[in-house]
Amino acid sequence: MPAVSSSKRERQYEHIKESAKKRGTSTERAKEIAARTVNKERARSGESKTASPASLRDPKSASERGGERSRSGAKGPTKDQLYEEAKRRHVDGRSSMNKEQLRKALGR
C-alpha cells in the first residue's frame, strides 16, 4: 500500500488479501490481487496521480465485478488483456481483431 493511503483503503486491502488467502491463494498472490484492486479503486475515485485508460473506462469497479473477468475465470482474459498481450508480442492486425481472433492469434 502507498504511504499516503487512507484507512478505508488499508481495510479494503486487508479484506481482499484475507479473502484471497481463504480461497487457497498464496500469500504473495493474495497481496498482488489486493494491491491491484485497491490501486484501481483509487484511480477510479481520483485518489491517485496516474490512472490507466482501462481503469477509467471500465463501467464496473473491481469490487462490483468480483473477479468475474480474472484470467482464470470461466471467460478467461478480457479483450483488453488479450489486446495488450498481442501488442507486447507485436501481433499484426490486432486492432481489427475481436476477442476470439486475438485468442487464436496468441495461441490460447
C-alpha positions, 0 to 999 in steps of 0.5 A: 500500500502507498504511504499516503493511503487512507484507512478505508483503503488499508481495510479494503486491502486487508479484506481482499488479501484475507479473502484471497488467502481463504480461497487457497491463494498464496500469500504473495498472490493474495497481496498482488490481487489486493494491491491491484484492486485497491490501486484501481479503486483509487484511480477510479475515485481520483485518489491517485496521480496516474490512472490507466485508460482501462481503469477509467473506462471500465463501467464496473469497479473491481469490487462490483465485478468480483473477479468475474473477468480474472484470467482464470475465470470461466471467460478467461482474459478480457479483450483488453488483456488479450489486446495488450498481450498481442501488442507486447508480442507485436501481433499484426492486425490486432486492432481489427481483431475481436476477442476470439481472433486475438485468442487464436492469434496468441495461441490460447 
